[in-house]
Amino acid sequence: MSYEIKEDGKFKFIEEGNGEPLMFLHGLFGALSNFDAQIEFFRKQYRVIVPLLPLLELDLLHTSVSGIEKFVQKFIEYKEYKEIHLVGNSLGGHVALLHILKHPENIKSLVLTGSSGLFENGMGDTYPKRGDYEYIRKKTELTFYDPKMATKELVDEMFAITTNRLKVIKIIALAKSAIRNNLGEELNEIKQPTLLVWGNNDTITPPFVGREFNKLIPNSELQFIDKCGHAPMMEVPEEFNRILHQFLTKLNEPAAVTG
């Protein structure tokens, strides 16, 4: 199912449903379609928001994790969202972390899946080879446990980006900024309930990264999914939705009165 992309001011986004805002931030090669299964499932109870992040549209000077975070903050201010449940995958997780550290007042809970911010074994280590379709196909397949998830459509989308010289320079700038911007020392400042959902077969941010986040973020819980790579919300959407739904439901239950 594809959803209408709305335009408001300088922002493009999907917004479906009513209720508390549930915002998804995509990763470096994340198109809006990454979250189709989540929009469909959660729009019955939440206002589901997926902003189109200008990963490759900003000028080179602002092509960084903090440049993207500033964009997200402007979007939230413009739309006046409050009490947001913020979900980030890959680079989107890194942006979500930076955001919650800078603007904790708007965020009710945090969900990270295959997030960068501590360690990544991604695009920064090898320059994407321009014009090498086979190389791009293999790189795309590495995102998933099941290589069949790397559809021709997805590989074509990646290939189109990597054949554009300026976009390649921007990808490298973003990847390097993510590696430089290690948040390990600050994670203990996050007070919001945090859910970590990790694929047991994630080769880009391996399972030990999830464990490290769990150790460093005080109020966090970690759930692993078997036979799953770097993008659980795409690869095992039903399981991802179940875990996220359980977490959000628990948050909204009144605390049990003891005594």
KARA-V780841 format. One line per field, one symbol per residue. psi: psi as a letter, one per 20 degrees, with the letter a starting at -180 (. if undefined). burial: 1 if it has 16 or more other ideal C-beta (glycine too) atoms within 10 Angstrom, else 0. A space follows every 50 residues. Layout:
psi: ???
burial: ???
This chain:
psi: pqqpoqpocjqprpoqrqaqpopppragkorhihjghggggiihhroppn qoplhjiqrhhjnrghghghggghggggilqrlpoppppchhhgggghgh hhmhhiphrpppplqrhgpqlcihhpppppjnggghgggghihqgohihm rhggghgggggiioghhgghggggghhghhmpjghihiiohqppppoppi koignrhhgghgghhhoglqqppqpqlpcimhhghmhggghgggggghgh hjpqqppq.
burial: 00100000000111111001111111111101111111111110111111 11101101000011101111110011001010011111111111111111 00000111111111111111011100010000000110111111100001 00011001101100001101101110110010100010010111111110 11011100110111011001011110011111111110111011001100 000000000
